[in-house]
Amino acid sequence: MAAPPWVSPLNQDVLDELTGDCSGHAEQMGRLLLEQVGQSGANGIVLGLSGGVDSAVAAAAAARVLRDRTLALVMPDSDVSPESETVDALGLVDRLRIGYKLLDISPIVRAYSLYLEPDERARGNLRARVRMCILYYYANLEGRLVVGAGDKSERLLGYFTKFGDGASDVELLAGLFKSQVRKVAGHLGVPGNIISKKSSPHLWSGHLAEKELGASYEEIDSILYCTLDRGMDTLEAAAHCDIDKDRALRIMEMHRKSAHKRSPPAGAPVQ
């Protein structure tokens, strides 16, 4: 997949190093799923399928090893979710031949809103938590493990809803940057329109991830990779990747400020 026009040649060199040969990642994900289901004695897995690349990769990896034991929940909120996303999700279900349920969460979100003061961001995160509750309902009902599809880029930035899409029993993509997820998606045969579309949690109308984050995933992945994986300081990484230093500093500030979202809840010491 060609680099976007705003990504410099030097930046592309870093991305090429980062993505490299991703062919083995799908097999690793399959082994993890088999191991976790086997160890837990679960009947199978359940995952949310949004029509985006992350959940598509999780579903495709699961279908390789647990096709008959995978349940995908397609959970649009018809008040804000583009219909095209639901169409893509249902098309992938047919392609992978996995079980699914289509559940519009808008009546649930509206019911909450009857009793809560209005706030677009809080309501958006409520949508993520409603989906989490439904996933765990079916996990409880059918003895399944919940498989999450948050990638490494978004987890390192805290770009997920705590106890929403950040809640799962198995985090299948936690070791893969978004750029790597897209590369693995191609290896798994995910349709090109899903791989190339702009990422969005669709927590409210017109919600786009890169616009909210203030940087492209190519820039985010390059800076996180160079600082956290290769040990560069932020300004060195910015120069190495040919990325504006203020943007690089902002990326690392998001990482710092979101540390609490990646940590277990604090507890009082036992006396």
Contacts in CASP RR format, 6 or more apart in sequence:
PFRMAT RR
TARGET T0000
AUTHOR 0000-0000-0000
METHOD contacts of the structure
MODEL  1
MAAPPWVSPLNQDVLDELTGDCSGHAEQMGRLLLEQVGQSGANGIVLGLS
GGVDSAVAAAAAARVLRDRTLALVMPDSDVSPESETVDALGLVDRLRIGY
KLLDISPIVRAYSLYLEPDERARGNLRARVRMCILYYYANLEGRLVVGAG
DKSERLLGYFTKFGDGASDVELLAGLFKSQVRKVAGHLGVPGNIISKKSS
PHLWSGHLAEKELGASYEEIDSILYCTLDRGMDTLEAAAHCDIDKDRALR
IMEMHRKSAHKRSPPAGAPVQ
1 182 0 8 1.000
1 183 0 8 1.000
1 195 0 8 1.000
1 196 0 8 1.000
3 11 0 8 1.000
3 12 0 8 1.000
3 15 0 8 1.000
3 218 0 8 1.000
4 216 0 8 1.000
4 218 0 8 1.000
6 216 0 8 1.000
7 15 0 8 1.000
7 216 0 8 1.000
7 218 0 8 1.000
7 219 0 8 1.000
8 241 0 8 1.000
8 242 0 8 1.000
9 242 0 8 1.000
10 240 0 8 1.000
10 241 0 8 1.000
10 242 0 8 1.000
11 218 0 8 1.000
11 219 0 8 1.000
11 222 0 8 1.000
11 241 0 8 1.000
11 242 0 8 1.000
11 243 0 8 1.000
14 222 0 8 1.000
14 225 0 8 1.000
14 226 0 8 1.000
14 240 0 8 1.000
14 241 0 8 1.000
15 179 0 8 1.000
15 218 0 8 1.000
15 221 0 8 1.000
15 222 0 8 1.000
18 177 0 8 1.000
18 179 0 8 1.000
18 180 0 8 1.000
18 221 0 8 1.000
18 222 0 8 1.000
18 225 0 8 1.000
19 179 0 8 1.000
19 180 0 8 1.000
19 183 0 8 1.000
20 183 0 8 1.000
22 180 0 8 1.000
22 183 0 8 1.000
22 184 0 8 1.000
22 187 0 8 1.000
23 187 0 8 1.000
25 176 0 8 1.000
25 180 0 8 1.000
25 184 0 8 1.000
25 187 0 8 1.000
26 60 0 8 1.000
26 61 0 8 1.000
26 64 0 8 1.000
26 184 0 8 1.000
26 187 0 8 1.000
26 188 0 8 1.000
29 58 0 8 1.000
29 61 0 8 1.000
29 172 0 8 1.000
29 173 0 8 1.000
30 61 0 8 1.000
30 62 0 8 1.000
30 64 0 8 1.000
30 65 0 8 1.000
32 170 0 8 1.000
32 172 0 8 1.000
33 45 0 8 1.000
33 61 0 8 1.000
33 62 0 8 1.000
33 65 0 8 1.000
33 66 0 8 1.000
33 147 0 8 1.000
33 170 0 8 1.000
33 172 0 8 1.000
34 65 0 8 1.000
34 66 0 8 1.000
36 42 0 8 1.000
36 145 0 8 1.000
36 169 0 8 1.000
36 170 0 8 1.000
37 44 0 8 1.000
37 45 0 8 1.000
37 66 0 8 1.000
37 69 0 8 1.000
37 145 0 8 1.000
40 145 0 8 1.000
40 169 0 8 1.000
42 143 0 8 1.000
42 144 0 8 1.000
42 145 0 8 1.000
43 69 0 8 1.000
43 142 0 8 1.000
43 143 0 8 1.000
43 144 0 8 1.000
44 66 0 8 1.000
44 69 0 8 1.000
44 70 0 8 1.000
44 71 0 8 1.000
44 142 0 8 1.000
44 143 0 8 1.000
44 144 0 8 1.000
44 145 0 8 1.000
45 62 0 8 1.000
45 66 0 8 1.000
45 69 0 8 1.000
45 70 0 8 1.000
45 71 0 8 1.000
45 144 0 8 1.000
45 145 0 8 1.000
45 146 0 8 1.000
45 147 0 8 1.000
45 170 0 8 1.000
46 70 0 8 1.000
46 71 0 8 1.000
46 72 0 8 1.000
46 73 0 8 1.000
46 135 0 8 1.000
46 138 0 8 1.000
46 139 0 8 1.000
46 142 0 8 1.000
46 144 0 8 1.000
46 145 0 8 1.000
46 146 0 8 1.000
46 147 0 8 1.000
47 55 0 8 1.000
47 58 0 8 1.000
47 59 0 8 1.000
47 62 0 8 1.000
47 70 0 8 1.000
47 71 0 8 1.000
47 72 0 8 1.000
47 73 0 8 1.000
47 135 0 8 1.000
47 146 0 8 1.000
47 147 0 8 1.000
47 148 0 8 1.000
47 149 0 8 1.000
48 55 0 8 1.000
48 72 0 8 1.000
48 73 0 8 1.000
48 74 0 8 1.000
48 75 0 8 1.000
48 131 0 8 1.000
48 135 0 8 1.000
48 148 0 8 1.000
48 149 0 8 1.000
49 55 0 8 1.000
49 56 0 8 1.000
49 59 0 8 1.000
49 72 0 8 1.000
49 73 0 8 1.000
49 74 0 8 1.000
49 89 0 8 1.000
49 92 0 8 1.000
49 93 0 8 1.000
49 100 0 8 1.000
50 74 0 8 1.000
50 75 0 8 1.000
50 85 0 8 1.000
50 89 0 8 1.000
50 202 0 8 1.000
51 85 0 8 1.000
51 86 0 8 1.000
51 88 0 8 1.000
51 89 0 8 1.000
51 92 0 8 1.000
51 194 0 8 1.000
52 85 0 8 1.000
52 88 0 8 1.000
52 89 0 8 1.000
52 194 0 8 1.000
52 197 0 8 1.000
52 199 0 8 1.000
53 178 0 8 1.000
53 181 0 8 1.000
53 182 0 8 1.000
53 185 0 8 1.000
53 190 0 8 1.000
53 194 0 8 1.000
53 195 0 8 1.000
53 197 0 8 1.000
53 199 0 8 1.000
54 149 0 8 1.000
54 150 0 8 1.000
54 151 0 8 1.000
54 173 0 8 1.000
54 178 0 8 1.000
54 181 0 8 1.000
54 199 0 8 1.000
55 89 0 8 1.000
55 149 0 8 1.000
56 92 0 8 1.000
56 185 0 8 1.000
56 190 0 8 1.000
56 194 0 8 1.000
57 149 0 8 1.000
57 172 0 8 1.000
57 173 0 8 1.000
57 181 0 8 1.000
57 184 0 8 1.000
57 185 0 8 1.000
57 188 0 8 1.000
57 190 0 8 1.000
58 147 0 8 1.000
58 148 0 8 1.000
58 149 0 8 1.000
58 172 0 8 1.000
58 173 0 8 1.000
59 70 0 8 1.000
59 72 0 8 1.000
59 92 0 8 1.000
59 93 0 8 1.000
59 96 0 8 1.000
59 98 0 8 1.000
60 92 0 8 1.000
60 96 0 8 1.000
60 185 0 8 1.000
60 188 0 8 1.000
60 189 0 8 1.000
60 190 0 8 1.000
61 172 0 8 1.000
61 188 0 8 1.000
62 70 0 8 1.000
62 98 0 8 1.000
62 147 0 8 1.000
62 172 0 8 1.000
63 70 0 8 1.000
63 96 0 8 1.000
63 97 0 8 1.000
63 98 0 8 1.000
64 188 0 8 1.000
67 96 0 8 1.000
67 97 0 8 1.000
67 98 0 8 1.000
69 144 0 8 1.000
70 98 0 8 1.000
70 99 0 8 1.000
71 98 0 8 1.000
71 99 0 8 1.000
71 100 0 8 1.000
71 101 0 8 1.000
71 138 0 8 1.000
71 142 0 8 1.000
71 144 0 8 1.000
72 89 0 8 1.000
72 93 0 8 1.000
72 98 0 8 1.000
72 99 0 8 1.000
72 100 0 8 1.000
72 101 0 8 1.000
73 100 0 8 1.000
73 101 0 8 1.000
73 103 0 8 1.000
73 131 0 8 1.000
73 134 0 8 1.000
73 135 0 8 1.000
73 138 0 8 1.000
74 86 0 8 1.000
74 89 0 8 1.000
74 90 0 8 1.000
74 93 0 8 1.000
74 100 0 8 1.000
74 101 0 8 1.000
74 102 0 8 1.000
74 103 0 8 1.000
75 103 0 8 1.000
75 104 0 8 1.000
75 105 0 8 1.000
75 130 0 8 1.000
75 131 0 8 1.000
75 134 0 8 1.000
76 83 0 8 1.000
76 85 0 8 1.000
76 86 0 8 1.000
76 104 0 8 1.000
76 105 0 8 1.000
76 106 0 8 1.000
76 202 0 8 1.000
77 104 0 8 1.000
77 105 0 8 1.000
77 106 0 8 1.000
77 109 0 8 1.000
77 127 0 8 1.000
77 202 0 8 1.000
78 104 0 8 1.000
78 106 0 8 1.000
79 106 0 8 1.000
79 109 0 8 1.000
79 110 0 8 1.000
80 127 0 8 1.000
80 202 0 8 1.000
80 203 0 8 1.000
80 204 0 8 1.000
80 205 0 8 1.000
80 206 0 8 1.000
80 207 0 8 1.000
81 202 0 8 1.000
82 202 0 8 1.000
85 202 0 8 1.000
86 102 0 8 1.000
88 191 0 8 1.000
88 193 0 8 1.000
88 194 0 8 1.000
90 100 0 8 1.000
90 102 0 8 1.000
92 190 0 8 1.000
92 191 0 8 1.000
92 194 0 8 1.000
93 99 0 8 1.000
93 100 0 8 1.000
95 191 0 8 1.000
101 138 0 8 1.000
103 134 0 8 1.000
105 127 0 8 1.000
105 130 0 8 1.000
105 131 0 8 1.000
105 134 0 8 1.000
108 130 0 8 1.000
109 123 0 8 1.000
109 126 0 8 1.000
109 127 0 8 1.000
109 130 0 8 1.000
112 126 0 8 1.000
112 130 0 8 1.000
113 123 0 8 1.000
116 122 0 8 1.000
116 123 0 8 1.000
116 126 0 8 1.000
120 204 0 8 1.000
121 203 0 8 1.000
121 204 0 8 1.000
123 204 0 8 1.000
124 203 0 8 1.000
124 204 0 8 1.000
125 161 0 8 1.000
125 164 0 8 1.000
125 203 0 8 1.000
127 203 0 8 1.000
128 160 0 8 1.000
128 161 0 8 1.000
128 164 0 8 1.000
128 165 0 8 1.000
128 201 0 8 1.000
128 203 0 8 1.000
129 161 0 8 1.000
129 163 0 8 1.000
129 164 0 8 1.000
131 164 0 8 1.000
131 165 0 8 1.000
132 161 0 8 1.000
132 163 0 8 1.000
132 164 0 8 1.000
132 165 0 8 1.000
132 166 0 8 1.000
132 167 0 8 1.000
135 146 0 8 1.000
135 168 0 8 1.000
136 146 0 8 1.000
136 167 0 8 1.000
138 144 0 8 1.000
139 145 0 8 1.000
139 146 0 8 1.000
139 169 0 8 1.000
145 169 0 8 1.000
145 170 0 8 1.000
146 167 0 8 1.000
146 168 0 8 1.000
146 169 0 8 1.000
146 170 0 8 1.000
147 168 0 8 1.000
147 169 0 8 1.000
147 170 0 8 1.000
147 172 0 8 1.000
148 165 0 8 1.000
148 166 0 8 1.000
148 168 0 8 1.000
148 170 0 8 1.000
148 171 0 8 1.000
148 172 0 8 1.000
148 173 0 8 1.000
149 165 0 8 1.000
149 172 0 8 1.000
149 173 0 8 1.000
150 160 0 8 1.000
150 165 0 8 1.000
150 166 0 8 1.000
150 171 0 8 1.000
150 172 0 8 1.000
150 173 0 8 1.000
150 174 0 8 1.000
151 173 0 8 1.000
151 174 0 8 1.000
151 175 0 8 1.000
151 176 0 8 1.000
151 177 0 8 1.000
151 178 0 8 1.000
151 180 0 8 1.000
151 181 0 8 1.000
152 173 0 8 1.000
152 174 0 8 1.000
152 175 0 8 1.000
152 176 0 8 1.000
152 177 0 8 1.000
152 178 0 8 1.000
152 180 0 8 1.000
152 224 0 8 1.000
153 159 0 8 1.000
153 177 0 8 1.000
153 178 0 8 1.000
153 179 0 8 1.000
153 217 0 8 1.000
153 220 0 8 1.000
153 221 0 8 1.000
153 224 0 8 1.000
154 160 0 8 1.000
154 178 0 8 1.000
154 209 0 8 1.000
155 171 0 8 1.000
155 174 0 8 1.000
155 262 0 8 1.000
156 224 0 8 1.000
156 228 0 8 1.000
156 255 0 8 1.000
156 258 0 8 1.000
156 262 0 8 1.000
157 213 0 8 1.000
157 220 0 8 1.000
157 224 0 8 1.000
157 251 0 8 1.000
157 254 0 8 1.000
157 255 0 8 1.000
157 258 0 8 1.000
158 254 0 8 1.000
158 255 0 8 1.000
158 258 0 8 1.000
158 261 0 8 1.000
158 262 0 8 1.000
159 209 0 8 1.000
159 213 0 8 1.000
159 254 0 8 1.000
159 258 0 8 1.000
160 166 0 8 1.000
160 261 0 8 1.000
161 201 0 8 1.000
161 203 0 8 1.000
162 261 0 8 1.000
165 201 0 8 1.000
173 181 0 8 1.000
176 184 0 8 1.000
177 217 0 8 1.000
177 221 0 8 1.000
177 224 0 8 1.000
177 225 0 8 1.000
178 199 0 8 1.000
178 217 0 8 1.000
178 220 0 8 1.000
178 221 0 8 1.000
179 217 0 8 1.000
179 218 0 8 1.000
179 221 0 8 1.000
180 221 0 8 1.000
182 195 0 8 1.000
185 192 0 8 1.000
185 194 0 8 1.000
185 195 0 8 1.000
186 192 0 8 1.000
186 195 0 8 1.000
198 208 0 8 1.000
198 209 0 8 1.000
198 210 0 8 1.000
199 208 0 8 1.000
199 209 0 8 1.000
199 210 0 8 1.000
199 217 0 8 1.000
200 206 0 8 1.000
200 207 0 8 1.000
200 208 0 8 1.000
200 209 0 8 1.000
201 207 0 8 1.000
201 209 0 8 1.000
209 217 0 8 1.000
210 216 0 8 1.000
210 217 0 8 1.000
213 220 0 8 1.000
213 254 0 8 1.000
214 247 0 8 1.000
214 250 0 8 1.000
215 247 0 8 1.000
215 250 0 8 1.000
215 251 0 8 1.000
219 241 0 8 1.000
219 243 0 8 1.000
219 247 0 8 1.000
219 248 0 8 1.000
219 251 0 8 1.000
220 251 0 8 1.000
222 237 0 8 1.000
222 241 0 8 1.000
222 243 0 8 1.000
223 234 0 8 1.000
223 237 0 8 1.000
223 238 0 8 1.000
223 241 0 8 1.000
223 243 0 8 1.000
223 248 0 8 1.000
223 251 0 8 1.000
223 252 0 8 1.000
224 251 0 8 1.000
224 255 0 8 1.000
226 232 0 8 1.000
226 236 0 8 1.000
226 237 0 8 1.000
226 240 0 8 1.000
226 241 0 8 1.000
227 233 0 8 1.000
227 234 0 8 1.000
227 237 0 8 1.000
227 252 0 8 1.000
228 255 0 8 1.000
230 237 0 8 1.000
232 240 0 8 1.000
234 245 0 8 1.000
234 248 0 8 1.000
234 249 0 8 1.000
234 252 0 8 1.000
235 245 0 8 1.000
235 248 0 8 1.000
235 249 0 8 1.000
237 243 0 8 1.000
237 248 0 8 1.000
238 244 0 8 1.000
238 245 0 8 1.000
238 247 0 8 1.000
238 248 0 8 1.000
238 249 0 8 1.000
239 245 0 8 1.000
241 248 0 8 1.000
END
